[in-house]
Amino acid sequence: MSDRHSLLDTIADSLAPVHRDGHKFVGIGLIATLLLFLIWSPLGWIAALITAWIIYFFRDPDRITPLRDGLVVAPADGKVSLIEKVRPPAELEFGDEERVRISIFLSVFDVHIQRAPVAGRIVRSLYIPGAFLNAALDKASEENERRTIVIETAAGTKVGVVQIAGLVARRIVTLAAEGDSLGVGERFGLIRFGSRVDTYLPVGAYPLVAVGQRAIGGETVLSDLKSTEPEREARRH
């Protein structure tokens, strides 16, 4: 019994609940699956697979977030696609001084819940309509549909997060509004389906991740604002 119990626990631990934003899509998928099985079973199986993927896409796993003051954690799951020192977009109202931007690209297989990179209050939340270019492209930061969020910590430090729609993603969902306070790692939004999330670090902050690295939202440390460690070097093995 103990071995079986351990196996069941392992399976249960690998499953994640479906985020409430996905409930309606799962419901539609289940109804379509039942109807298509009544019409023609091969269509029903195809619908069942699509419904299973919808459940997978909207999964919302718990995360273990480091709480030390000064850490900036990844706001999203995915691959670190770009790390550049750039002038921030005007909508952030950060001025013209260059700062590090870390871009995380989310494929349709990644968790699509976004989490607060730092604890603080949302002092700016702005939706900007735009195009639906490939989110992996650098110009997507300025041309694609997006939502800009600025979080100010208790110490007065501001970190910018931009949710960017992509070729497939056509809907940015906001779970927190301007004026709301967030804990680090707390959920603040999601994007359907496939997208990119940019994080703008404070001036003088260095990244502690590398291009090509996989980030886990709410867990991976992007930067340490209290550290004097220089930008890390990395290589693929």
N, C-alpha and C positions, 0 to 999 in steps of 0.2 A: 504493500500500500504506500509506503514512504517513497519508493521509486516512482510510482505512478503519480503521486501527489507532486513530486518535484517536476516531473515532465509537464503536468498540467499548469503548474506555476510558471514554468519557463514559457509555455505557449501563451498564457495569459499576459505575462510581462511584455511579450512582443507585440501585443495588440494595443491599439490606441483608440480612444473614443473619437467619434465623428464630431467635428465642430458644428455648433448649432446652425451656422450659415449653410452647411451642406445638407441639413435634414430634408429640405424640400426637394433637392436634387436626387437624394437617395430615394425618397418617396415616389417621385416621378419615375425613376428607374425601375423600382419594384413593380409598380402598376403596369408599366410598359412591358416588363418581362412576363408577368402573368398573362396579359392579353396576347402577346406574341406566341406564348406557348400554346394558347388555345387555337391560334390561327395556324401556326406551323412550328414545330419544335426546334428546327435549326435556328430560326429567327429568335426564338426564346432563349437559346443558349448564347447567341451573340449578345442579346440584351442583358443577360445575366453577367457576362464578362464585363460589359460596359458599366453596369451597376457596381460590380466589385471594384472596378478602377475608380469610380466616383467615391466610393467609401474610402479607398486608399488615399485618394487625392486630398480629401477633407479631414484626414486624420489630425488629431491635435494631442500629441504626446506631452506629458509633463517633462520638465527640464530641471536640472540641478544648476542653479545660477550662483556664481561666486558673488559675495556681498561686500567685499572690501571696497572702501571708498577710493575713487580714482580709476577704477577699472571701467573700460568701455567694452561691452560684450556685443557679439554679433546680433543684429536685429532680425536675421533671417537665416534659414538653411540654404546651402548651395555652394557653388564654387566661387572662390575669390577670383574674379575675372580681370579686375583692374585695380592698381594702386597708383595714384597720381597726385602730384601737388598742383592744384588748380585754383583759379579764382572762383569762389562759390557763386552759384546763380543768384540773380538779384532778388528773387522771391524769398531767399533765406534771410535777407537783410543782415548779412555778416560783413559787409564792406568789401573792399577790393583786395585785401591782403590774402595771399595764397595760403591754402591749408590742405592737408592730406584728405583725399577722397578715396574711400575703400568701397568698391563695387562688388556685390555678390549676385551672381546669376542663378536664378532658380529654374530648373528644368521642370517639366510636368510631373516628374517623379519625386520631387522634393516636397517636404512639408511647406505649406504656404502661409502659415501663421507668422505674423511679424511681432517682435517683442522689443520692449524699450531697452536701448543700449545702456542707459544710465537711469538712475532714480531722479525724479524731478517733476516739474510742472510743464505742461504743454503751453508754451507762450505764443506759438504760431502754428496754425494748421490751415493750409491753403490748397485747394484743388485747382489744377491747371489743365484744361483740355489740350489735346494735341494729337499727334500721329500715333501709329501703331507699328513703328519700325522694329526690327530685330533688337530685343533688349540688350543683346551682347555688344552692340555697336556703341562706340564712345558718344556719338551725337545723340543717342537716345536720351541722355541726361537732360538735353535742352529742347528736344523736339517732340518727345513722346508725351502722351497723357500721363499725369503724375499727381501725387499728393505730397506736399512738402510739410514736414513737421519739425519744429524746433523745441527741444526739451532743455529747460534751464534747471541746473542742479541747485541744491541749497547753498552752495558756495558761489553761485552766480555764473558758473561755467555753462556755455551753451553748446549743444551737440545737435547737428542737423541730420535728419533721416528723410530720404526721398523714396517713396514707393513709385516704381515706374512700370507702366503697362507695356506689353510686348506684342509680338505678332499674334499670339493666341490669346493672351490676357486681354480682356475687354472690360474688366470690372475691378475697381479698387474699393475695398470695403473698409470703412472706418469704425473702430470699436471704442474710440476715445475721442473726446472733443477738446477744442481749445479751452484752456482753463483747468482741465482735469490734471490730477496728480497721479503719477505712475511710479510703481516700484521697479527697480531694475529687473528685467526679464519678464515683466508683465505684458500680456497681450494687448496690442493696440490696433491691429488691423490684419487684413489678409488680401491677397490678390488672386483672382481667377484668370487664367490658368497658365502658368509659365510667366516669368517676369524678372525684375531686377530691383535690388534695393541698394541705394547709395548711402554711405555714412560719411558725414563731414566732421572731422576731428577739430578740436580747438587749435588755434595757431600755436605752433611749437611742439605739438604732440606727434609721436612717431608710431607707425604701425608695428605690431608684433606678429603679423601674419604675412604670408607670401602669396603671390599670384599662383593659382593652380591648387591652392590648399582648400580642403573642404571645411566649411564653417557650419557649426551647429548653433542655431538660433537660441539665444539665452544662455549659452554655455561657453562658446569659444571667445577668448579674450582678444579683442582687436587692438587695444592700446591700453597703456597704463599711464594716466595723467600725472601720477606722482613719481614716476620712474625717470631716471636720466639715461636709461639704456638706449643706445642708438638703434636705428632701423635694423632689423634682423636680416641676415643673409640666409638663403635657403637653396636647396637643389633637389631635383627629382632623382630618385634612385630606381 
